[in-house]
Amino acid sequence: MIDRVHNESGGNPWFVRESVLALVQGGAVRSPDPDARRGAILSRVFQRDRPGRDLARVLATLGRTRDTTAIDTPGTLEAVAELAGLDARAGERALVGLVRDGVLVYTGDGYAFAHPLVAEALYDDLNAGERRRLHARIAELLHRQGLTGARRVLEWATHLAEGGPPAAALAAMLRAADLTRWTAPLSAAHWYGRAADVADDAGQRGDLLARQSMSYWKGSRPALALNSGQRALALLPAGRRRTRTSYTVVGAAHAMGWYDVALTVAAQQVPRADDPTALFAQRALLLAELGRPLGDHVKQAWDGLASCPPEDRIITAGCLALRALLDGDWPEAQRAVDELLGFAAALPPGARLAALESAAHVTSTAGLRARSTAMLEQAEQIHRGLGWHDIAGQNVRVQALIRRLAGEWDRALTEIQAGAGPLAEAGLLENHGLLRNIELDILLDQGRYEEAAIVLDDPPPVCATHAGLRYTMRARLALGLGDLVAARDWADRALAEGIADVVHRALAVRVLIHAAAGDRDGGRLAAARLDEESANGTPRARMSADLAMGWAFEDTDRAGAALERARADGLPFEEARARLVLGTIGDHAQLTRAHTAFNALGAIPWRDRAARLMRGAGLAPAGALTPTERRVIELVAGGLSNPQIADELHYSRKTVEVYLTRVYAKTGFKSRVELALAVERGEL
């Protein structure tokens, strides 16, 4: 009997239970369970109570698009009964029977199926013809009641798509797609795809697939966008729709880390594009990432930028900015960002949103926190009106980078851990790899080397840029672990990739390696090379060059310039590093401030280095201050005089003076004003 029940139910727990209840009701099995008296639900619905079965089938079909708990609202039961072929009284009796038999349960605000499997079983029991007829009748009823509101239109379209005539169904699908394309792109993609399935004309089918591809791209589903887009390109004639679909397909393949696929599609579509400017820019970016010759693509993209269609300008300027960033040409990157934002001002909200996120991507990668933050705030305002953003995972990456720059490291790591999984699942491997690099950046600076090693074992997409960035991270890991030979080897491998942006980062690591080895001559060579190579580089690269030159050549002006820029843009880690360099080359008071800042960031290796330098300078780290010394500092910062502090602590004035002398010796500060300012800045 057990084998029979298992076979009949297919092992489904709910159907097992119902089979057993049927046996109990039939007298084959005795059970003390009082619930057994209600009988087998499926048996009652499908065989004994035809009105109840018909009503339940309607509810199961309605449940494909709405919550059936509202069945007890005025007029709803009568309408549902009509669909089941019942009058109002028969419908009410059927409802009572469904509740009695446990098919429906009262939830407090209406009725719902006791289990989703009940609704599935009821719907599956309908043959194809019955389903179509029932969906068509529901669509007709909804139309009679009035298609007011987006939800009602989508519900009507769903039922008409399942049971209406092809022409009417196609029109309903297009109406639903048009209704959702700005606020719910994945929903729009679903409707465009269904419409394409029933469209007779090849040209119309290609157009619908192109729209589906764009919607999937807006919804950050690159694999689906690539699939729909390639199907569309096989059907579309030359023209605007084909060109736009081409760069959507290229962008999707790029986001997935399929660089050669993206290059191939771009090359194939350039001859058939009504304006190939955006495709030239995309190819230039891809070739730059791969470390291959760019040809004349950059020139062609810049030449066509001013006259290309408005929607193409966003793609073109964004790719030109990123290409310039990789090639270490910050002036050109800035020019492209300015063009990008200038074009976007006159475009629809969706295009402005994409432009702002792209521009923030560029500026945050360049190390500009305040400007990137302002752009994301503008993008967020547009996002609230649209309902979608973060195309290709760009927003989550930029947010994480801004938090890293702002010193919000713990929050950045939390958000990275939350965002990395969805990016990987969506196939957005390009930005997933870049996001993990931000995570590595923080983990390495915090000395969390085991965790960093685990992240490094998760390979990024295969291209020269990603390889070079990971080699740089491996060099930093080896440096942190004290293996200077391995660190040099990994840094050299990063330099060999030849990507300018990677070269800047790798040279900055080489300076640190020489510093760890006590090799100032080697450090000077590496610093001078970094200074030369980054002459037109990003603000981040210039900051690295200033710090390197400040340490290697004991140049207080360069280190001081780095400090001022870091403070002006709110970059606490870079500020602490600048103070560390200044302290190393003579301004010992800066060591205390650097130590405190590193400690607040959790940058343990940097904090420990600052502590060693402080001890060498005869200073004590802030952590070595006694509670009484800290209390004296607080009172000084509060503006109290020595006599007032003596009264507050019940000490003699001489004792207060002794404590202040110790504080000055430990911290390196020389006056009450310096102590007060240090407290105000959070350094003590």
Order of alpha helices (4+ residues) and beta strands (2+ residues): alpha-alpha-alpha-alpha-alpha-beta-beta-alpha-alpha-alpha-alpha-alpha-alpha-alpha-alpha-alpha-alpha-alpha-alpha-alpha-alpha-alpha-alpha-alpha-alpha-alpha-alpha-alpha-alpha-alpha-alpha-alpha-alpha-alpha-alpha-alpha-alpha-alpha-alpha
